[in-house]
Amino acid sequence: VKIVRVKRGTAIVEKGNGERGEVPTYFLELDTVPGKTFAEQIEYRREWYRRIDEETISGPALQRDNASTLLSNVGSLIDLASFIPIEASRSQLQIDCDRRPLCVESLNDMIVKTRSTLMLSCVFHSNDPYTVTWRGPAISRKADFQVKSCDDGESTFMLHECTPADSGQYWVEAENKYGKSDTVAWVTVIDAPEVPPSITCRAVRGSGLKLHWRQPRKGNARYVWYIVEYKCEGMLCRKSRMSDYEVAADGLMSCSVLISDLKPMQYSFRVRAFNELFRGEASRTLNVKPSIELIRSAARTAFLDEYNTKVKYLDEKFFEYYAVGEVVGRGRFSLVKGAVCSASQRRFAAKFLTRHPMYGIDLDEACIEKEIRTLYTLRHSNIVSLRTAVKTAHDFIIVMKWINGPPILKYITRLGYVSEQLIRRLFRDALAALDYMHAFNIAHLDLKPEDLLVHLSKHGARLVLVDLGSSHICIPSMRPLSYMPTEFASPEQHLHKSPTTKSDIWSVGIILYVLACGQLPFNDNNEELMKLNIISGSVLIDGVASLERFSASLKSFLKSVLVWNATDRPTAADCLRTEWMRNELAEEYLLVDYLEDYVEKRELQLRACCLHEDVDR
């Protein structure tokens, strides 16, 4: 027959000759169940029950404890054991149906650990005697199980020390002479995953090292995840146990992981697998020692890949999310304004560069994008960080982290005193930033005191390098740059030769000299004479009275960096290892009146030349 519809516990059915009748849904029985295997038949029964539950649960006439009312409202042919037409006596039918066993509490699907106790229970009800039959994998393999039936209708299946072989469908059927009913559940027994085999390691271009392993047996679980652990030379382990490992990566679903930021030391890696209930044993240990060349090459390649990524700009919607305020700085082709994010109320520095000619010079969009890419790829605590980039109809806007302190010269003069320890701490920050940049062959090439800002926080003063508009990636075939060098530029820049990262070291030496002596190391009253002194490398250090207040190691440091030949200058990394950076210094405070005249002169010079206008914050 065909089931026409199911409503409020009653099925309207139709015979092949068109005769229709009503049958209570709890009375209908499946005579044959489609499916080639037992599992397919169980799945069919589940679908049958699910659909009829969805149709009948909204009917107010149904009782919750009548678990046999399981039909679906589907237009498919169903074999029925019997068909009761409307004319049949309903009273006798109702009596017979009420006397068969009813499933009051069904079995529930379960996930259990291996070697634990599996317990399934269900409850049947009938006023007449009935028998209960259990079926399932553990019963089929004749395991040591127990089945217990109580007077209240509860039937319990208990299996101690279950194994993954006991996973599968469990089916309980209650039957008497008036009918039968059943309930089904799926049991999954989870075991610990096996040890990941064959862990290997290989160098990956631009990414450091790649670990790979084969997938182990999952322990009857649907999913398995991995944890990669490591330890290295000199690592302080918890409770001083050298066997402790740290987590390098966790929650991995693939059998490989990229490891970066490695140092040239011995590393030990191992992998664990885990599933929903178990954490597996660790794999064998893989010991590797990356070379310095490998690490630097990988870091440079990753940097260049990121550096060459196309810049993504915001548009005019930027002004909907940021409130732009007053001018805080002025450059040759830019204005720096404060900007407050309306969502977080955090303050940022917005550098506006006009897209139209200014002072007869049309800004090169490629140069602006180069500065944005440089800020985007450089991530160091002593280098200003990029927030976002904006392109409007009139301006490029570079939004950067707000530095709440002044340039280094103004910071010292406002402080009112200075010590050699303070100077060294600030210049250590500057050299750390340059060492990071130079590792990627990027040179600043326009270092001035105004580019060294002091960020003030509860942790103290920290120097931050800003204004990377003139920075370049230095390569041997690099052409000389066409710009007007300042008094802090190196001799090769004034000679319009190809600059290198060593050009920044010269600039650091000049700024340090100014901070220590309150003047340039050459005559700056005449611009042409000053340029000749720079080109010739005529820098006076010995016999300068102002330098006698400082240590001999500071003077030695100045002599090593203010060298005419760029190849003879130390690198930023070498500077950080010099005697001046490592030795203890006397904490002697000096008044800064010797510096105030130069700072005032410098500010007047900048305003006159429109190079930089610093608005007092």
Number of C-alpha atoms within 10 A of each C-alpha: 18 18 22 15 16 21 18 15 24 20 22 19 20 18 13 8 7 10 11 19 18 19 22 20 21 21 24 20 20 13 10 11 14 12 12 8 9 12 12 13 15 19 16 15 17 15 15 17 18 14 15 21 18 14 18 23 16 12 13 9 12 16 12 9 13 16 21 24 24 24 29 23 18 15 10 11 9 15 15 13 11 13 19 17 17 13 8 12 10 14 8 9 14 13 11 13 18 17 18 24 31 26 24 17 17 17 19 15 14 14 16 19 19 23 15 14 14 21 15 19 17 20 20 26 21 16 10 12 13 19 11 19 12 17 13 19 15 19 15 9 10 9 14 12 15 12 15 11 16 9 7 9 19 16 20 17 17 15 20 15 14 22 20 18 13 22 20 17 19 23 16 21 18 24 19 16 12 14 17 20 19 21 24 21 18 15 20 21 22 25 23 21 24 19 20 23 15 14 18 14 19 12 16 15 15 19 19 22 22 16 20 19 17 14 19 15 15 20 21 18 20 10 11 22 19 22 19 22 19 18 21 20 11 9 12 12 14 11 7 9 9 14 8 14 18 14 13 15 15 15 12 14 14 13 16 17 18 15 16 15 11 19 15 14 13 15 17 16 24 21 28 20 28 22 20 15 16 17 18 21 15 18 19 16 14 16 15 16 13 16 14 13 10 20 21 18 18 21 21 18 17 16 16 15 12 15 18 12 11 9 15 12 14 14 14 11 10 18 13 9 14 20 14 17 13 11 18 17 18 20 18 13 19 19 19 22 18 20 24 18 16 13 8 9 11 12 19 21 25 29 27 21 22 18 18 14 11 13 8 7 9 12 15 12 11 9 14 19 18 21 17 22 19 24 23 19 18 20 15 14 14 23 25 23 21 20 15 19 22 21 18 15 10 11 15 23 26 23 22 21 16 18 19 14 18 22 20 23 23 21 15 21 17 12 11 15 14 18 18 20 17 15 15 17 14 19 21 19 20 21 22 19 22 24 21 18 22 21 16 19 15 20 25 22 25 20 26 21 20 18 17 25 27 24 19 14 10 5 6 8 16 21 27 24 26 20 19 21 17 16 19 21 17 17 13 8 7 13 12 13 15 8 10 10 17 14 19 22 23 32 26 19 24 18 14 16 13 16 25 25 26 22 27 27 27 25 24 25 22 27 24 20 21 18 22 23 21 20 19 20 21 19 16 14 8 8 11 11 13 18 21 15 17 25 16 11 16 15 18 12 17 11 8 11 10 14 16 13 13 17 13 12 16 20 16 15 18 19 16 17 25 28 20 18 14 21 11 12 19 19 21 25 15 11 20 18 11 16 14 21 18 11 9 9 15 11 11 12 13 13 13 20 12 16 20 17 12 18 18 11 10 14 17 14 14 15 14 11 11 13 15 20 22 18 11 8 9
